[in-house]
Amino acid sequence: MGKRPKKCKHPVASIPRKASSPHSIIIITPPNVIIVPRLLVLVFLVYNFPFFPFLFLFFLIFNLRFS
């Protein structure tokens, strides 16, 4: 009962300080944390903007079909 727990061999990954920058967006997915520059997200959105109505309809139909 007097034994202390051993230190964890795999320390929990902390979010780097760069992530706190106002120019970054943190995307948390189950296995990891992704840090993406805001400009990259903006470029992605602008580039894919013409396809958004089709994506919306696809997900709407897909969800209604399998719900």
MDTraj code that builds the backbone (N, CA, C; nanometers):
import mdtraj as md
import numpy as np

residues = "MET GLY LYS ARG PRO LYS LYS CYS LYS HIS PRO VAL ALA SER ILE PRO ARG LYS ALA SER SER PRO HIS SER ILE ILE ILE ILE THR PRO PRO ASN VAL ILE ILE VAL PRO ARG LEU LEU VAL LEU VAL PHE LEU VAL TYR ASN PHE PRO PHE PHE PRO PHE LEU PHE LEU PHE PHE LEU ILE PHE ASN LEU ARG PHE SER".split()
xyz = np.array([
    [0.0811, -0.1193, 0.0000],
    [0.0000, 0.0000, 0.0000],
    [0.0857, 0.1261, 0.0000],
    [0.2090, 0.1171, 0.0391],
    [0.2943, 0.2344, 0.0463],
    [0.3610, 0.2706, -0.0847],
    [0.3395, 0.1913, -0.1906],
    [0.4056, 0.2199, -0.3186],
    [0.3413, 0.3391, -0.3879],
    [0.4276, 0.4208, -0.4478],
    [0.3775, 0.5324, -0.5280],
    [0.3610, 0.4857, -0.6719],
    [0.2648, 0.5398, -0.7458],
    [0.2480, 0.4981, -0.8862],
    [0.3682, 0.5390, -0.9703],
    [0.4043, 0.4524, -1.0647],
    [0.5164, 0.4832, -1.1539],
    [0.4768, 0.5963, -1.2481],
    [0.5787, 0.6672, -1.2948],
    [0.5516, 0.7753, -1.3900],
    [0.5018, 0.7155, -1.5211],
    [0.4136, 0.7873, -1.5844],
    [0.3574, 0.7421, -1.7116],
    [0.4677, 0.7426, -1.8174],
    [0.4813, 0.6322, -1.8911],
    [0.5853, 0.6242, -1.9935],
    [0.5528, 0.7121, -2.1139],
    [0.4248, 0.7283, -2.1414],
    [0.3822, 0.8096, -2.2556],
    [0.3116, 0.9339, -2.2029],
    [0.3839, 1.0449, -2.1882],
    [0.3186, 1.1655, -2.1364],
    [0.2109, 1.2157, -2.2320],
    [0.1119, 1.2795, -2.1768],
    [0.0025, 1.3333, -2.2579],
    [0.0568, 1.4488, -2.3411],
    [0.0284, 1.4449, -2.4703],
    [0.0770, 1.5504, -2.5598],
    [0.0037, 1.6802, -2.5295],
    [0.0787, 1.7854, -2.5114],
    [0.0168, 1.9152, -2.4859],
    [0.0145, 1.9950, -2.6159],
    [-0.0783, 2.0875, -2.6234],
    [-0.0895, 2.1716, -2.7424],
    [0.0238, 2.2740, -2.7380],
    [0.1029, 2.2837, -2.8449],
    [0.2139, 2.3788, -2.8434],
    [0.1667, 2.5233, -2.8312],
    [0.2572, 2.6099, -2.7901],
    [0.2220, 2.7514, -2.7706],
    [0.1786, 2.8170, -2.9006],
    [0.2314, 2.7687, -3.0128],
    [0.1964, 2.8272, -3.1420],
    [0.0453, 2.8204, -3.1657],
    [-0.0197, 2.7216, -3.1074],
    [-0.1631, 2.7045, -3.1287],
    [-0.2440, 2.8185, -3.0683],
    [-0.1869, 2.8876, -2.9711],
    [-0.2604, 2.9973, -2.9090],
    [-0.2555, 3.1242, -2.9939],
    [-0.1846, 3.1177, -3.1060],
    [-0.1754, 3.2327, -3.1947],
    [-0.3121, 3.2637, -3.2549],
    [-0.3454, 3.3916, -3.2718],
    [-0.4746, 3.4260, -3.3329],
    [-0.4808, 3.3883, -3.4808],
    [-0.3678, 3.3509, -3.5395],
    [-0.3639, 3.3161, -3.6813],
    [-0.3771, 3.1661, -3.7042],
    [-0.4041, 3.0903, -3.5994],
    [-0.4149, 2.9452, -3.6117],
    [-0.5518, 2.8981, -3.5661],
    [-0.5955, 2.7878, -3.6229],
    [-0.7201, 2.7234, -3.5824],
    [-0.6842, 2.5837, -3.5351],
    [-0.7367, 2.5445, -3.4204],
    [-0.7094, 2.4119, -3.3663],
    [-0.8243, 2.3198, -3.4042],
    [-0.7924, 2.2117, -3.4725],
    [-0.8918, 2.1110, -3.5090],
    [-0.8617, 1.9876, -3.4255],
    [-0.9546, 1.9508, -3.3377],
    [-0.9329, 1.8367, -3.2497],
    [-1.0069, 1.7167, -3.3067],
    [-0.9302, 1.6141, -3.3407],
    [-0.9866, 1.4876, -3.3868],
    [-0.9495, 1.3826, -3.2834],
    [-1.0207, 1.2723, -3.2749],
    [-0.9942, 1.1764, -3.1678],
    [-0.8476, 1.1351, -3.1498],
    [-0.7727, 1.0993, -3.2561],
    [-0.6357, 1.0564, -3.2268],
    [-0.5354, 1.1695, -3.2062],
    [-0.5620, 1.2881, -3.2594],
    [-0.4596, 1.3927, -3.2496],
    [-0.5200, 1.5321, -3.2596],
    [-0.4335, 1.6305, -3.2479],
    [-0.4724, 1.7713, -3.2587],
    [-0.4028, 1.8282, -3.3815],
    [-0.4791, 1.8927, -3.4672],
    [-0.4225, 1.9503, -3.5893],
    [-0.4280, 2.1019, -3.5767],
    [-0.3166, 2.1667, -3.6026],
    [-0.3101, 2.3128, -3.5986],
    [-0.2998, 2.3618, -3.7428],
    [-0.3985, 2.4387, -3.7855],
    [-0.4050, 2.4840, -3.9247],
    [-0.4047, 2.6361, -3.9270],
    [-0.3214, 2.6964, -4.0111],
    [-0.3255, 2.8420, -4.0240],
    [-0.4612, 2.8883, -4.0772],
    [-0.5081, 3.0024, -4.0268],
    [-0.6383, 3.0552, -4.0704],
    [-0.6408, 3.0820, -4.2196],
    [-0.5297, 3.1283, -4.2736],
    [-0.5234, 3.1599, -4.4166],
    [-0.5471, 3.0346, -4.5006],
    [-0.4938, 2.9218, -4.4564],
    [-0.5135, 2.7959, -4.5288],
    [-0.6605, 2.7550, -4.5283],
    [-0.7281, 2.7735, -4.4165],
    [-0.8711, 2.7422, -4.4080],
    [-0.9492, 2.8346, -4.5010],
    [-0.9139, 2.9623, -4.5028],
    [-0.9815, 3.0588, -4.5897],
    [-0.9633, 3.0223, -4.7371],
    [-0.8416, 2.9869, -4.7754],
    [-0.8149, 2.9471, -4.9144],
    [-0.8963, 2.8231, -4.9502],
    [-0.9030, 2.7270, -4.8591],
    [-0.9817, 2.6053, -4.8831],
    [-1.1291, 2.6387, -4.9039],
    [-1.1834, 2.7263, -4.8193],
    [-1.3249, 2.7622, -4.8300],
    [-1.3545, 2.8372, -4.9598],
    [-1.2688, 2.9311, -4.9957],
    [-1.2904, 3.0090, -5.1181],
    [-1.2786, 2.9196, -5.2411],
    [-1.1814, 2.8302, -5.2400],
    [-1.1590, 2.7413, -5.3549],
    [-1.2762, 2.6449, -5.3741],
    [-1.3330, 2.5967, -5.2651],
    [-1.4408, 2.4975, -5.2724],
    [-1.5805, 2.5584, -5.2642],
    [-1.5908, 2.6886, -5.2598],
    [-1.7204, 2.7545, -5.2432],
    [-1.8244, 2.7130, -5.3476],
    [-1.7883, 2.7012, -5.4767],
    [-1.8910, 2.6628, -5.5761],
    [-1.9521, 2.5248, -5.5513],
    [-1.8822, 2.4378, -5.4777],
    [-1.9315, 2.3018, -5.4556],
    [-2.0152, 2.2876, -5.3296],
    [-2.0230, 2.3908, -5.2457],
    [-2.0944, 2.3793, -5.1177],
    [-2.2417, 2.3410, -5.1327],
    [-2.3163, 2.3986, -5.2279],
    [-2.4572, 2.3556, -5.2406],
    [-2.4699, 2.2068, -5.2724],
    [-2.3808, 2.1551, -5.3571],
    [-2.3850, 2.0129, -5.3915],
    [-2.3496, 1.9266, -5.2710],
    [-2.2492, 1.9707, -5.1952],
    [-2.2117, 1.8953, -5.0747],
    [-2.3260, 1.8948, -4.9742],
    [-2.3899, 2.0100, -4.9582],
    [-2.5016, 2.0189, -4.8642],
    [-2.6137, 1.9237, -4.9053],
    [-2.6496, 1.9257, -5.0337],
    [-2.7557, 1.8367, -5.0822],
    [-2.7163, 1.6898, -5.0686],
    [-2.5901, 1.6599, -5.0978],
    [-2.5435, 1.5215, -5.0861],
    [-2.5564, 1.4721, -4.9425],
    [-2.5081, 1.5509, -4.8462],
    [-2.5162, 1.5085, -4.7058],
    [-2.6608, 1.5028, -4.6573],
    [-2.7429, 1.5949, -4.7045],
    [-2.8836, 1.5937, -4.6654],
    [-2.9525, 1.4666, -4.7154],
    [-2.9335, 1.4352, -4.8427],
    [-2.9953, 1.3147, -4.9004],
    [-2.9372, 1.1891, -4.8360],
    [-2.8065, 1.1879, -4.8153],
    [-2.7399, 1.0719, -4.7546],
    [-2.7936, 1.0460, -4.6142],
    [-2.8101, 1.1525, -4.5360],
    [-2.8593, 1.1372, -4.3986],
    [-3.0059, 1.0952, -4.3963],
    [-3.0860, 1.1489, -4.4859],
    [-3.2272, 1.1107, -4.4896],
    [-3.2445, 0.9659, -4.5353],
    [-3.1576, 0.9237, -4.6245],
    [-3.1692, 0.7882, -4.6788],
    [-3.1338, 0.6817, -4.5754],
    [-3.0345, 0.7088, -4.4918],
    [-2.9859, 0.6081, -4.3972],
    [-3.0294, 0.6338, -4.2538],
    [-3.1244, 0.7235, -4.2339],
    [-3.1694, 0.7490, -4.0963],
    [-3.2901, 0.6633, -4.0603],
])
top = md.Topology()
chain = top.add_chain()
for i, resn in enumerate(residues, 1):
    res = top.add_residue(resn, chain, resSeq=i)
    for name in ("N", "CA", "C"):
        top.add_atom(name, md.element.get_by_symbol(name[0]), res)
traj = md.Trajectory(xyz[None], top)
